[in-house]
């Protein structure tokens, strides 16, 4: 015990830890849609601790992310949402590197303390929406995948036109939840992983019959500055440790 407390032993322990890290630590750039942001931001520090690499992450809308990748903007690990034919056709990602990370569903939220409506069936969701005085969700016109998904739900329910006067489109999922928390709308909708505002409460996810969860798939860029570091990050984002973080963030790991 005296030896372990000594300066000499401490130097040996530190040297062993440093030796276990890669000889050359690299910066790795990543771009991903906002639906996976909360999970990625929790995972990055652990990846950096384990590998010595540094991750610089950029987040945007589902459509905007795909467009940036297709244009060839320099991100080592792009995470995109299907369909991504334009991303593959661009030649800016390694096609066979496609790695399913997680799926995320659109969920309903109410202001904290308010009554939670029944959303257990498509008919119940339809009644809830028609009874609501106002709703907010991310702006599909800005490329928000949660907004695109929910507008497809409105069409599936046959009430897209009827709901228009009640709709307030927000800047991202956080924007929709802020509007809900402030009492500006009665119902808020976005990806479950984005419902983090302390002023709101989750009711639940929309039924699969009217709302298909959105997949998030990682790729290796053909322009990766350090392919090995990029591959290491992609492996880590699809690891069992990452899966636990996805679950805690309201997502389903894998396909």
C-alpha positions in Angstrom: 0.0 0.0 0.0 2.9 2.4 0.8 4.4 1.6 -2.6 1.1 2.2 -4.4 0.8 5.6 -2.8 4.4 6.5 -3.8 5.3 9.0 -6.5 7.1 6.3 -8.5 4.1 4.0 -8.6 1.8 7.0 -9.6 4.2 7.7 -12.5 4.0 4.1 -13.7 0.2 4.1 -13.6 -0.1 7.3 -15.6 2.5 6.1 -18.1 0.6 2.8 -18.6 -2.7 4.8 -19.2 -1.0 7.1 -21.7 0.6 4.1 -23.5 -2.9 2.5 -24.0 -4.1 5.6 -25.9 -3.4 5.9 -29.7 0.0 7.2 -30.7 -1.8 9.8 -32.8 -5.0 11.3 -31.6 -7.1 12.9 -34.3 -10.0 15.3 -34.6 -13.1 13.6 -36.0 -16.0 15.6 -37.4 -19.6 14.4 -37.3 -22.9 15.7 -38.7 -26.3 14.4 -37.6 -29.9 15.4 -37.4 -31.3 16.9 -34.2 -33.3 13.8 -33.4 -30.1 12.0 -32.2 -28.4 15.0 -30.7 -29.1 14.4 -27.1 -27.7 10.8 -27.3 -24.6 11.9 -29.4 -23.7 14.6 -26.9 -23.8 12.1 -24.1 -21.6 9.6 -26.0 -18.9 11.9 -27.2 -17.1 12.5 -23.9 -16.8 8.7 -23.3 -15.5 8.1 -26.8 -12.9 10.9 -26.3 -11.9 9.4 -23.0 -11.4 5.9 -24.4 -9.6 6.8 -27.6 -7.9 10.2 -27.1 -9.6 11.4 -30.3 -11.6 14.7 -30.3 -15.1 14.9 -31.8 -16.5 18.0 -33.3 -20.2 17.6 -33.9 -22.6 19.6 -36.0 -26.4 19.2 -35.8 -29.1 20.2 -38.2 -32.5 19.2 -39.7 -33.0 15.9 -41.3 -33.2 17.3 -44.9 -30.4 19.9 -44.3 -28.0 17.2 -43.0 -28.5 15.1 -46.1 -28.0 18.1 -48.4 -24.8 19.1 -46.7 -23.4 15.5 -47.0 -24.5 15.2 -50.7 -22.7 18.5 -51.4 -19.5 17.0 -50.1 -19.1 19.2 -47.0 -16.2 17.8 -45.0 -17.6 15.6 -42.3 -15.8 12.4 -41.4 -18.9 10.6 -40.0 -22.3 11.7 -41.5 -25.5 10.4 -39.8 -28.5 10.7 -42.1 -32.1 9.6 -42.3 -33.7 7.5 -45.1 -34.3 7.9 -47.9 -30.6 8.7 -48.7 -30.3 7.7 -52.3 -28.9 11.2 -53.1 -26.2 10.7 -50.4 -25.1 7.4 -51.8 -25.2 8.8 -55.4 -23.0 11.7 -54.4 -20.0 9.5 -53.9 -19.2 11.3 -50.6 -19.8 8.3 -48.4 -18.6 4.8 -48.4 -21.7 2.8 -49.5 -21.0 -0.4 -47.6 -20.2 1.5 -44.4 -23.9 2.1 -43.7 -24.4 1.4 -40.0 -27.9 1.5 -38.5 -27.7 3.4 -35.2 -31.2 3.8 -33.9 -34.8 4.7 -34.7 -36.9 7.4 -33.1 -40.6 7.9 -33.0 -42.7 11.1 -32.9 -44.3 11.6 -29.5 -47.1 13.8 -28.0 -46.4 16.1 -25.1 -48.5 18.4 -22.9 -47.6 21.2 -20.5 -46.5 20.0 -17.1 -49.4 19.2 -14.9 -52.0 19.2 -17.7 -54.3 16.2 -18.4 -52.8 13.6 -20.7 -55.1 12.7 -23.6 -55.7 9.2 -24.9 -53.4 8.5 -27.9 -53.6 4.7 -27.8 -55.2 4.2 -31.2 -55.4 6.2 -34.5 -59.0 7.2 -33.8 -58.0 8.4 -30.3 -55.2 10.5 -31.8 -57.6 12.0 -34.3 -60.1 12.9 -31.6 -57.3 14.5 -29.5 -56.0 16.6 -32.4 -59.5 17.8 -33.5 -60.3 18.7 -29.9 -57.1 20.7 -29.3 -57.2 24.4 -29.7 -53.6 24.6 -31.0 -50.6 22.4 -31.6 -46.9 22.9 -32.4 -44.4 20.8 -34.1 -41.1 21.3 -36.0 -41.4 23.1 -39.4 -41.4 20.5 -42.2 -40.7 23.2 -44.7 -37.4 23.8 -43.0 -36.5 20.1 -43.4 -37.3 18.9 -39.9 -37.8 15.2 -40.1 -40.2 15.1 -37.1 -42.4 17.7 -38.9 -42.3 15.8 -42.2 -43.3 12.6 -40.3 -46.2 14.3 -38.4 -47.6 15.9 -41.6 -47.7 12.5 -43.1 -49.7 11.4 -40.0 -52.2 14.2 -40.5 -52.7 13.1 -44.1 -53.1 9.5 -43.0 -55.8 10.6 -40.5 -57.5 12.6 -43.2 -57.5 15.9 -41.2 -54.5 17.8 -42.7 -56.6 20.6 -44.1 -58.9 20.8 -41.1 -55.9 21.2 -38.7 -54.2 24.0 -40.5 -55.8 26.9 -38.5 -54.6 25.3 -35.3 -51.0 24.7 -36.3 -47.9 26.6 -35.1 -44.7 25.5 -36.8 -41.6 25.8 -34.7 -37.9 26.0 -35.3 -36.9 22.4 -34.4 -38.2 20.1 -31.6 -36.8 22.3 -28.9 -38.7 25.3 -30.3 -42.0 23.3 -30.3 -41.4 22.3 -26.7 -40.6 25.8 -25.6 -43.9 27.0 -27.2 -45.7 24.3 -25.3 -44.0 25.0 -21.9 -44.9 28.7 -22.3 -48.6 27.9 -22.8 -48.6 29.1 -26.4 -50.1 25.9 -27.6 -52.1 23.0 -26.1 -50.3 20.1 -27.7 -46.7 19.6 -28.8 -45.2 17.0 -31.0 -41.6 16.1 -32.0 -39.3 13.1 -31.7 -39.4 11.5 -28.3 -35.6 12.1 -27.9 -36.2 15.8 -28.2 -38.8 16.1 -25.4 -36.4 17.4 -22.7 -37.9 20.7 -21.6 -38.7 20.5 -17.8 -41.9 22.4 -18.4 -43.5 19.6 -20.5 -44.5 16.0 -20.0 -44.5 13.2 -22.5 -47.9 11.5 -23.2 -46.5 8.8 -25.5 -45.5 8.0 -29.0 -47.9 7.9 -31.9 -49.3 4.5 -33.0 -47.2 2.8 -35.7 -50.3 2.5 -37.9 -50.1 6.3 -38.5 -46.5 7.1 -37.7 -43.4 5.2 -38.9 -40.3 5.7 -36.6 -37.4 7.5 -38.4 -34.1 5.6 -38.8 -30.7 7.1 -38.2 -27.8 5.6 -40.2 -24.1 6.4 -39.9 -21.6 6.4 -42.7 -17.9 6.7 -43.2 -17.1 9.7 -45.5 -14.9 9.1 -48.5 -13.1 12.3 -47.5 -12.3 11.3 -43.9 -9.0 12.9 -42.8 -8.3 9.9 -40.5 -10.4 6.9 -41.7 -9.3 4.8 -38.7 -10.5 7.4 -36.2 -13.7 7.8 -38.2 -14.3 4.0 -38.2 -13.6 3.9 -34.5 -16.3 6.5 -33.9 -18.8 4.7 -36.1 -18.2 1.5 -34.2 -18.6 3.2 -30.9 -21.9 4.8 -32.0 -23.3 1.3 -32.8 -21.9 -0.4 -29.7 -23.8 -1.9 -26.8 -22.8 1.1 -24.6 -24.3 3.4 -27.2 -27.4 1.3 -27.3 -28.0 1.9 -23.6 -27.7 5.7 -24.2 -30.2 5.5 -27.1 -32.7 3.7 -25.0 -32.3 6.2 -22.2 -32.9 9.0 -24.7 -36.2 7.5 -25.9 -34.8 5.8 -29.0 -34.7 2.2 -30.2 -31.1 0.9 -31.0 -30.5 -0.6 -34.4 -32.9 -0.7 -37.4 
